[in-house]
Amino acid sequence: MTQERWPALPAGAWRDTRATLHLWTQIVGKVRLALTPWLNHSWHVALYVTARGLTTSPVPDRGRMFQIDFDFIDHLLWIRVSDGEYRQVMLRPVTVAEFYDDVMIALRELGIVVAIDAMPSEIADAAPFEKDIEHKSYDAEYAHRFWRILVATHEVFARFRTGFLGKASPVHFFWGSFDLAVTRFSGRHAPKHPGGVPHLPDAVAQEAYSHEVSSAGFWPGGGGYDEAAFYSYAYPAPAGFADARVKPADAFWSKELGEFLLPYEAMRALADPDTALIEFLQSTYDAAADLGHWDRANLECALGEPGKCRAV
């Protein structure tokens, strides 16, 4: 069951697919971004895990709505409109440029008028979508494994989220950084973020980090850490945060990334990966909340149970 729930995802086996899929999700995410009213901390741009893949959720379109779904079982991109019309784009080994063209053609055929910024976000040295002929890999088996990990992670993150009464994000997938995340807020304002994220306006980063957070997520690797890992950070990081003792024993502080990491491969090798992940989420949050002097008594509650009302 562990093998099925937490499949292996070695970077060397799917690195090219990972890079291509990251860019494909950006194309879809930017469509949602272009047509959806701004929601605090850029929550309006995120994708969501589904029983088959990832979705934009409903996007408004001049009295109609539409939804774009990645299906990692049948390996299709669905674009469905509330008037009953739909289009499909096959997920297959094609260049980012071709995928971008296929998606924009499908949107036009459905009468959806949208223009997006074709420069990828949060990726240094990137090419505009319509010019990217370098990234063209799609290994269906590893795309499917990636999605299965997102499903399992979503379940654990959603349970962890139930233990917080304060402001908390949904469990959502950010296509810019290509990670599934859940964030808790102390309720206090944070220092102005310095910005400097590649191809991301400083104003967006500053709005995203306008308030103190303890944030955790799953990242499939790339950039500063190539292998898949769970992460946890605080913004601003309180004094002593990097030296905090966290669980499980395989978790460590990355000075380069400024966050705690729990390597995915180490987590899935443990006897009870789900419990280990909850320990990582809870212990890193404990460190951020205690060292940051959060009002824990008023922000927290017991983890939720199915069908059982929270006692007050």
Secondary structure as UniProt FT lines:
FT   HELIX           2..5
FT   HELIX           11..35
FT   HELIX           40..45
FT   STRAND          47..49
FT   STRAND          53..55
FT   STRAND          59..61
FT   TURN            62..63
FT   STRAND          64..71
FT   TURN            72..75
FT   STRAND          76..81
FT   TURN            82..83
FT   STRAND          86..90
FT   HELIX           96..109
FT   TURN            110..111
FT   TURN            124..125
FT   HELIX           129..131
FT   HELIX           140..161
FT   TURN            162..163
FT   STRAND          172..174
FT   TURN            175..178
FT   STRAND          179..189
FT   TURN            198..199
FT   HELIX           202..208
FT   STRAND          211..219
FT   TURN            223..224
FT   STRAND          229..235
FT   TURN            239..240
FT   HELIX           241..243
FT   TURN            249..250
FT   STRAND          252..254
FT   TURN            255..258
FT   STRAND          259..263
FT   HELIX           264..268
FT   HELIX           273..291
FT   TURN            292..293
FT   HELIX           296..299
FT   TURN            306..307
//
